């Protein structure tokens, strides 16, 4: 059977359910519910023997209830263990036990309920389910009453036994279904859906952070390879061309070709430098965010006013995210905004880096048009930040990035 819970197994045909282990696992699950009930049962047995006064009885009941409540986290751990008998789905990690945690009170309440009430229902379901089949199967063992007008014939006893034997597999349904229902209640109390969803969201965020970190590491590797490999070869080629040009007269036919080759090599070097800056600017790693923002603003074709209050180095993921946000914003400012001037401000406010990029352009910026803003918002989210955009038609445009520094 492919069922992962007793409740889903209860929907199987009788011949499949009877041949599976789910009825036996369900029966074991319900019977192990007697373990938390050991203290109340022992108390009831003692009361039956001692017959204490009413005040003493009330005190003993209160003490027993307090003991069961104090043992709530332990009993909840036992519930988590036995839940695996009827529910193969993994449970979220158990949170730390703290007095202020809502989960602690849920577990305690469930422990008291299981120890005092739920086990009675479990035994009632088991007893009612097995009563009729076992009664019929015991017919051959019943003593014969000689005084009865119609004593039961051996054939009748055999028929009753066979009828009970046929009905016995059918008891798997109520037992399995009730165990599945009890397990569903236990899962709802011990592992609420919101907690499971929160764990899944945390794991998604962690995986996204790992992807971004891996991407940044790959960018840095590419930057090193370009800087130490291709760029150095272009420098060597430019020097070789220069030395060759010195050995060729100005009126030689190859002189013009060498001059053009040197110009193209210089252009290739400039384009490669821009590419390296786009992959991962070395100035950001060496001198920090403030120097990198001055560099990118200085290369903007539109005048940019800088207002930077960054006295210390920030965590590398924060600096990288802020840098690329400003780079993307200034690139959009130059290409699409129609602005005549822009400004960039950056400061740390209450352990949060706040970066704002504004311009006096025509506005109307839309992340859905592929301007890269959606990617920047996702990147900001990986470090716990957010990206805000105000760009009404007619302008102006304001891009605000808030990134927690964790300092």
C-alpha positions in Angstrom: 0.0 0.0 0.0 1.2 3.5 -0.8 -0.8 5.2 2.0 1.3 7.3 4.3 -1.3 7.7 7.1 -3.8 5.4 8.8 -6.6 7.7 7.7 -5.8 7.4 4.1 -5.3 3.6 4.5 -8.9 3.4 5.8 -10.1 4.2 2.3 -8.6 1.1 0.9 -10.6 -2.0 -0.1 -11.1 -4.6 2.7 -8.8 -7.2 1.2 -5.9 -4.7 1.0 -6.5 -3.1 4.4 -6.7 -6.6 6.1 -3.4 -7.7 4.5 -1.6 -4.5 5.4 0.1 -3.6 8.7 -2.1 -0.5 9.2 -4.7 -2.2 11.4 -2.0 -3.6 13.7 -0.2 -0.3 13.8 -3.4 1.5 14.5 -4.2 -1.0 17.3 -0.7 -0.5 18.8 -1.1 3.3 18.5 -4.4 3.2 20.4 -3.2 0.9 23.1 0.0 2.9 23.8 -2.4 5.7 24.7 -2.6 3.9 28.1 1.0 5.0 28.9 0.1 8.6 29.7 -3.0 7.3 31.6 -0.8 5.3 34.0 -0.9 8.0 36.7 -4.7 8.6 36.6 -5.4 4.9 36.5 -3.0 4.3 39.5 -4.8 7.2 41.4 -8.2 5.7 40.7 -7.0 2.3 41.9 -5.6 3.9 45.1 -8.9 5.8 45.7 -10.8 2.6 45.3 -8.8 0.9 48.0 -8.4 3.8 50.4 -11.8 5.6 50.2 -10.4 9.0 51.4 -12.5 11.9 52.6 -13.9 14.3 50.0 -11.3 17.0 50.8 -8.4 14.6 50.6 -9.9 13.2 47.3 -10.1 16.7 45.8 -6.5 17.4 46.9 -5.2 14.1 45.4 -7.0 14.8 42.1 -5.5 18.3 41.9 -2.0 17.0 42.6 -2.4 14.3 39.9 -3.6 17.0 37.4 -0.6 19.2 38.2 1.8 16.3 37.8 0.3 15.4 34.4 0.5 19.1 33.4 4.1 19.4 34.5 4.9 16.3 32.4 3.3 17.8 29.4 6.4 18.3 27.3 7.6 14.8 28.1 4.2 13.3 27.2 4.2 15.4 24.0 7.6 13.9 23.0 6.1 10.5 23.6 3.1 11.5 21.4 5.5 12.5 18.6 7.2 9.2 18.9 4.0 7.0 18.7 2.5 9.2 16.0 5.0 7.5 13.6 3.0 4.3 14.0 0.0 5.7 12.0 1.5 8.7 10.2 4.7 8.3 8.1 5.0 12.0 7.3 7.9 13.7 9.0 7.1 16.2 11.8 8.7 19.7 11.9 11.5 20.1 14.3 10.4 20.6 17.9 10.8 24.2 19.0 12.6 25.0 22.3 10.6 24.6 25.4 9.9 28.1 26.8 7.2 29.2 29.2 6.0 31.9 26.9 5.6 29.7 23.9 2.1 28.9 22.7 3.2 25.5 21.6 4.1 24.6 25.2 0.5 25.3 26.4 -0.9 23.3 23.4 1.3 20.3 24.3 0.4 20.5 28.0 -3.4 20.7 27.3 -3.1 17.8 24.9 -1.2 15.8 27.4 -3.8 16.3 30.1 -6.6 15.5 27.6 -4.9 12.3 26.5 -4.1 11.1 30.0 -7.6 11.8 31.4 -10.1 11.4 28.6 -8.7 10.2 25.2 -7.6 6.8 26.3 -11.2 6.0 27.4 -12.4 6.8 23.9 -9.7 4.6 22.4 -10.6 1.6 24.5 -14.3 2.2 23.8 -13.6 2.1 20.0 -11.5 -1.0 20.3 -14.0 -2.8 22.6 -17.1 -1.9 20.5 -15.3 -2.9 17.3 -14.2 -6.3 18.5 -17.1 -7.2 20.8 -19.4 -8.8 18.2 -16.8 -10.7 16.2 -15.2 -12.1 19.4 -18.5 -12.9 20.9 -19.5 -14.9 17.8 -16.1 -16.6 17.6 -16.4 -17.7 21.3 -19.6 -19.7 20.5 -17.9 -23.1 20.4 -16.4 -22.3 23.9 -19.7 -21.4 25.5 -21.0 -24.1 28.0 -24.1 -26.0 26.9 -27.2 -25.5 29.0 -28.9 -28.9 29.3 -32.1 -27.2 30.6 -32.5 -25.1 27.5 -35.5 -25.9 25.3 -33.3 -25.7 22.1 -29.7 -26.3 23.0 -27.3 -25.0 20.4 -26.2 -27.7 18.0 -22.5 -28.1 17.1 -23.3 -26.9 13.5 -24.8 -23.7 14.9 -21.8 -23.0 17.0 -19.5 -23.6 14.0 -21.6 -21.3 11.9 -21.4 -18.5 14.6 -17.7 -19.0 14.8 -17.3 -18.7 11.0 -19.5 -15.6 11.0 -17.4 -14.0 13.7 -14.3 -14.9 11.7 -15.7 -13.2 8.7 -16.6 -10.1 10.6 -13.2 -9.9 12.3 -11.3 -8.3 9.3 -14.0 -5.7 9.1 -13.1 -4.4 12.5 -9.9 -3.0 10.9 -12.0 -0.2 9.5 -13.2 1.5 12.7 -9.9 0.9 14.5 -7.8 2.3 11.6 -10.1 5.2 11.0 -10.3 6.2 14.6 -6.5 5.9 15.0 -6.1 8.1 11.9 -8.5 10.7 13.3 -6.6 10.7 16.6 -3.3 11.1 14.7 -4.7 14.0 12.7 -5.7 15.7 16.0 -2.3 15.0 17.5 -0.5 16.4 14.4 -2.7 19.5 14.4 -1.7 20.2 18.1 1.9 19.1 18.0 2.8 20.5 14.5 0.3 23.2 13.5 0.1 23.9 9.8 1.4 27.4 10.2 4.5 26.1 12.0 5.1 23.6 9.2 4.6 26.3 6.6 7.0 28.6 8.5 9.6 25.9 8.5 9.1 25.4 4.7 9.4 29.1 4.1 12.6 29.3 6.2 14.1 26.5 4.2 13.1 28.2 0.9 14.7 31.4 2.2 17.8 29.5 3.1 18.0 27.8 -0.2 17.6 31.2 -2.0 20.3 32.7 0.1 22.6 29.8 -0.7 21.9 30.3 -4.4 22.6 34.0 -4.2 25.9 33.3 -2.3 26.9 30.8 -4.8 26.1 33.2 -7.6 28.2 35.9 -5.9 31.1 33.5 -5.5 30.9 32.6 -9.2 30.8 36.3 -10.1 33.9 36.9 -8.1 35.6 33.9 -9.7 34.8 35.2 -13.2 36.0 38.7 -12.2 39.3 37.3 -11.1 39.7 35.2 -14.2 38.9 38.2 -16.5 41.2 40.5 -14.5 44.1 38.1 -14.1 43.7 36.3 -17.5 42.1 38.1 -20.4 42.9 41.6 -19.3 46.5 40.8 -18.7 46.7 39.2 -22.2 45.2 42.4 -23.7 47.8 44.5 -21.9 50.6 42.3 -23.1 49.2 42.4 -26.7 49.0 46.2 -26.5 52.6 46.4 -25.4 53.7 44.1 -28.2 51.8 46.2 -30.7 53.4 49.3 -29.3 56.9 47.9 -29.5 56.3 46.6 -33.0 55.0 50.1 -34.1 58.2 51.7 -32.8 60.1 49.4 -35.2 58.0 50.4 -38.3 58.4 53.6 -40.2 55.5 56.0 -40.4 55.3 55.6 -44.2 55.3 51.8 -44.0 52.0 50.2 -45.2 51.7 48.2 -41.9 52.0 51.4 -39.7 48.3 52.3 -40.2 47.3 48.7 -39.5 49.3 48.6 -36.3 47.8 51.9 -35.1 44.3 50.6 -35.7 45.1 47.4 -33.9 46.4 49.4 -30.9 43.2 51.5 -30.9 41.0 48.4 -31.1 43.0 46.8 -28.3 42.5 49.9 -26.1 38.8 49.7 -26.8 38.7 46.0 -25.9 40.5 46.8 -22.7 38.0 49.5 -21.8 35.1 47.3 -22.6 36.6 44.5 -20.6 37.1 46.9 -17.6 33.4 47.8 -17.8 32.5 44.1 -18.0 34.6 43.4 -14.9 32.9 46.2 -13.0 29.5 44.8 -13.9 30.5 41.3 -12.9 32.0 42.3 -9.5 33.7 45.6 -8.9 37.1 45.2 -7.3 36.8 48.6 -5.7 33.8 47.3 -3.7 35.8 44.5 -2.2 38.9 46.6 -1.6 37.5 50.0 -0.4 33.9 49.4 0.5 30.5 50.6 -0.5 31.1 54.4 -0.3 34.0 54.3 -2.8 32.1 51.9 -5.1 29.1 54.2 -5.2 31.3 57.2 -6.0 32.9 55.2 -8.8 29.6 54.2 -10.4 28.1 57.7 -10.0 31.2 59.2 -11.5 30.8 57.1 -14.6 27.1 58.0 -15.1 26.5 60.2 -18.2 23.9 62.2 -16.1 25.1 64.3 -13.2 24.5 62.6 -9.9 24.6 64.2 -6.5 26.0 62.0 -3.7 25.0 62.2 -0.1 26.8 59.3 1.6 27.1 58.8 5.4 28.9 55.5 5.6 31.7 55.5 8.1 32.2 51.7 8.5 32.3 48.6 6.3 29.1 46.7 6.2 28.5 43.0 5.7 29.5 41.8 2.3 26.0 40.7 1.2 24.6 44.1 2.2 27.2 46.0 0.3 26.8 43.9 -2.8 23.1 44.2 -2.8 23.2 48.0 -2.3 25.8 48.4 -5.0 23.9 46.6 -7.7 20.7 48.3 -6.7 22.3 51.7 -7.3 24.0 50.5 -10.5 20.7 49.3 -11.9 18.9 52.4 -10.8 21.5 54.7 -12.4 21.5 52.6 -15.6 17.7 53.0 -15.8 18.1 56.7 -15.1 20.4 57.1 -18.0 18.5 55.0 -20.5 14.8 55.5 -19.7 14.0 58.3 -17.4 14.8 61.4 -19.5 16.2 63.0 -16.4 18.7 65.9 -16.3 20.0 65.1 -12.8 19.9 62.4 -10.2 20.9 61.9 -6.6 22.1 59.0 -4.4 21.9 58.9 -0.7 23.1 56.2 1.7 23.2 56.0 5.4 22.8 53.6 8.3 19.6 54.2 10.4 19.1 52.0 13.4 21.1 49.1 12.1 19.4 49.4 8.7 21.2 50.6 5.5 18.9 53.0 3.7 19.8 53.8 0.1 17.7 56.2 -2.0 18.1 56.9 -5.7 16.0 59.7 -7.2 15.8 61.7 -10.4 13.8 64.5 -12.0 12.7 62.4 -15.0 9.4 61.5 -16.5 8.6 58.7 -14.1 6.5 55.7 -15.0 9.0 53.1 -14.1 7.4 49.6 -14.1 9.2 46.5 -12.8 7.1 44.4 -15.2 8.9 46.0 -18.2 12.1 44.1 -17.5 14.1 46.9 -16.0 15.8 44.6 -13.5 13.9 45.9 -10.5 12.2 42.6 -9.8 15.5 40.9 -9.6 16.8 43.6 -7.2 13.7 43.2 -5.0 14.3 39.4 -4.8 18.0 40.0 -4.0 17.1 42.4 -1.3 14.7 39.9 0.2 17.4 37.3 0.5 19.2 39.5 3.1 16.0 40.4 4.9 15.5 43.8 3.2 13.0 45.3 0.9 12.9 47.5 -2.2 10.3 50.4 -2.5 9.6 52.3 -5.7 7.6 55.5 -6.3 7.5 56.5 -10.0 4.2 58.2 -10.9 3.7 59.3 -14.5 5.4 62.6 -15.1 7.9 61.9 -12.4 9.9 62.2 -10.2 11.2 58.7 -9.5 12.4 57.5 -6.1 13.9 54.1 -5.4 14.5 53.2 -1.8 16.3 50.1 -0.6 16.3 49.1 3.1 18.8 46.4 4.1 19.3 45.2 7.7 23.0 45.4 8.6 23.0 43.0 11.6 25.7 45.0 13.3 
